[in-house]
Amino acid sequence: MAALWWVIGAFVLAGLEVFALNLVFGTLVVGALAGALAALLGGDFTVQAITASVVSLVGLAVVRPVLVKRFKVEGRFTATGTAANVGRAARVVAEVTELGGRVKLAGEEWSARTDVPGASFPAGTTVRVVAIDGATAVVAAASASQTPSDPAAGSAPSAPRTPEG
């Protein structure tokens, strides 16, 4: 009967692992199953608890770090939503100043403003999105080595124009 309780506990922990996906509860599942095995082999509750604890701790200290390293995808963060537009190139549709303007970004027309007061970008200029502020793209001059990541952005970057006067 004690083995059944260990197995039920393992199922509960497995359910928690499904939601957490951090392999902590997964190692505890293995520990609970080890406790169930100790119960089936006739060990008293103290032996079962020690077995479950030792197996869980070894799993947390040794096995989990190896599995996390194995399954972790380094440097593969995929930005979504407006965050995905930061760093992209855009083409100026209507002159962009610190007060406003319009750019073509990822196939859509966005309101835009410059990141530096006094700078402006004429229509046709390729710029780089440095931030998204609400529904406004904050843009800067595209670097000379930058290739546009947006086909609608154009191909040749140009320097910002400062107002005369």
C-alpha positions as CSV (number, residue, x, y, z in Angstrom):
1,M,0.0,0.0,0.0
2,A,2.9,2.4,0.7
3,A,4.2,1.9,-2.8
4,L,0.9,3.1,-4.2
5,W,1.2,6.4,-2.3
6,W,4.7,6.9,-3.7
7,V,3.4,6.3,-7.2
8,I,0.4,8.6,-6.7
9,G,2.9,11.3,-5.5
10,A,5.0,10.6,-8.6
11,F,2.0,11.3,-10.8
12,V,1.2,14.5,-9.0
13,L,4.8,15.7,-9.3
14,A,4.8,14.7,-13.0
15,G,1.7,16.9,-13.5
16,L,3.5,19.8,-11.9
17,E,6.5,19.2,-14.1
18,V,4.3,19.5,-17.2
19,F,3.4,23.0,-16.1
20,A,6.8,24.1,-14.8
21,L,9.0,22.5,-17.5
22,N,12.2,23.1,-15.4
23,L,13.1,19.5,-14.6
24,V,13.0,20.0,-10.9
25,F,9.7,18.1,-10.4
26,G,11.0,15.5,-12.9
27,T,13.9,14.7,-10.6
28,L,11.4,14.5,-7.7
29,V,9.3,12.1,-9.7
30,V,12.3,9.7,-10.1
31,G,12.9,10.1,-6.3
32,A,9.3,9.2,-5.6
33,L,9.5,6.1,-7.8
34,A,12.7,5.1,-6.0
35,G,10.7,5.4,-2.7
36,A,8.0,3.2,-4.3
37,L,10.6,0.6,-5.2
38,A,12.0,0.7,-1.6
39,A,8.4,0.1,-0.4
40,L,8.0,-2.8,-2.7
41,L,11.3,-4.3,-1.5
42,G,9.9,-4.3,2.1
43,G,11.7,-1.2,3.5
44,D,10.0,0.7,6.3
45,F,9.0,4.3,5.8
46,T,12.4,5.7,7.0
47,V,14.2,3.6,4.3
48,Q,11.7,4.7,1.7
49,A,12.0,8.4,2.6
50,I,15.8,8.3,2.7
51,T,15.9,6.5,-0.7
52,A,13.5,9.0,-2.2
53,S,15.5,11.9,-0.8
54,V,18.9,10.7,-1.9
55,V,17.7,9.9,-5.4
56,S,16.0,13.3,-5.7
57,L,19.0,15.2,-4.4
58,V,21.4,13.3,-6.8
59,G,19.0,14.1,-9.6
60,L,18.9,17.8,-8.7
61,A,22.6,18.1,-8.2
62,V,24.0,15.9,-10.9
63,V,21.4,14.9,-13.6
64,R,19.3,18.1,-13.8
65,P,22.2,20.4,-14.7
66,V,23.3,18.1,-17.4
67,L,19.8,17.8,-18.9
68,V,19.2,21.6,-18.6
69,K,22.5,22.3,-20.5
70,R,21.6,19.6,-23.1
71,F,18.1,21.0,-23.8
72,K,18.8,24.7,-23.4
73,V,19.1,26.5,-26.7
74,E,21.7,29.1,-26.2
75,G,21.3,32.5,-28.0
76,R,18.1,31.4,-29.7
77,F,15.7,33.8,-28.1
78,T,12.9,34.7,-30.6
79,A,11.5,38.1,-30.0
80,T,7.8,38.5,-30.8
81,G,5.3,41.3,-31.1
82,T,6.7,44.9,-31.2
83,A,10.0,43.7,-29.6
84,A,10.7,41.8,-32.8
85,N,10.9,45.1,-34.7
86,V,13.7,46.6,-32.6
87,G,17.0,46.4,-34.6
88,R,15.2,46.1,-37.9
89,A,15.7,48.4,-40.8
90,A,12.9,50.6,-42.0
91,R,12.4,53.0,-44.9
92,V,11.3,56.5,-44.3
93,V,8.0,57.2,-46.1
94,A,7.4,60.8,-44.8
95,E,10.2,62.8,-43.3
96,V,11.0,61.7,-39.7
97,T,12.0,64.3,-37.1
98,E,11.9,64.4,-33.3
99,L,8.3,65.4,-33.6
100,G,7.1,62.6,-35.9
101,G,7.0,61.1,-39.3
102,R,6.2,57.8,-41.1
103,V,8.3,54.7,-41.8
104,K,7.6,51.4,-43.6
105,L,8.6,48.7,-41.2
106,A,8.0,45.0,-41.7
107,G,5.6,45.7,-44.5
108,E,3.5,48.1,-42.4
109,E,3.5,51.8,-42.1
110,W,4.3,53.1,-38.6
111,S,4.5,56.5,-37.0
112,A,8.1,57.3,-36.1
113,R,10.3,59.8,-34.5
114,T,14.1,60.2,-34.2
115,D,16.0,59.2,-31.1
116,V,18.1,62.4,-31.2
117,P,16.6,65.8,-30.9
118,G,17.4,67.9,-34.0
119,A,18.0,65.0,-36.4
120,S,15.8,64.3,-39.3
121,F,15.6,61.7,-42.1
122,P,14.2,62.5,-45.5
123,A,11.8,60.2,-47.4
124,G,13.6,57.2,-48.9
125,T,16.2,57.0,-46.2
126,T,16.9,53.7,-44.5
127,V,16.9,53.9,-40.7
128,R,17.2,51.4,-37.9
129,V,14.5,51.0,-35.2
130,V,16.1,51.4,-31.8
131,A,12.9,51.2,-29.7
132,I,9.1,51.0,-29.9
133,D,7.3,53.5,-27.8
134,G,3.6,52.6,-27.9
135,A,2.7,52.6,-31.6
136,T,5.7,54.8,-32.5
137,A,9.0,53.5,-33.9
138,V,12.0,55.4,-32.5
139,V,14.6,55.4,-35.2
140,A,18.3,56.2,-35.7
141,A,20.6,56.3,-38.6
142,A,21.4,52.9,-40.1
143,S,25.0,52.0,-39.9
144,A,27.0,51.7,-43.1
145,S,27.6,48.0,-42.6
146,Q,24.0,47.2,-41.8
147,T,22.0,45.3,-44.3
148,P,18.3,45.8,-44.1
149,S,16.5,42.9,-42.4
150,D,13.2,44.1,-43.9
151,P,12.8,43.9,-47.7
152,A,10.5,46.9,-47.6
153,A,13.2,49.0,-45.9
154,G,15.3,49.8,-49.0
155,S,19.0,49.0,-49.6
156,A,21.2,52.0,-49.1
157,P,21.5,53.6,-45.6
158,S,22.0,57.3,-45.5
159,A,23.1,59.7,-42.8
160,P,20.7,61.9,-40.9
161,R,20.1,65.4,-42.0
162,T,20.2,68.2,-39.4
163,P,18.0,71.2,-39.9
164,E,19.6,74.3,-41.4
165,G,19.5,77.5,-39.4
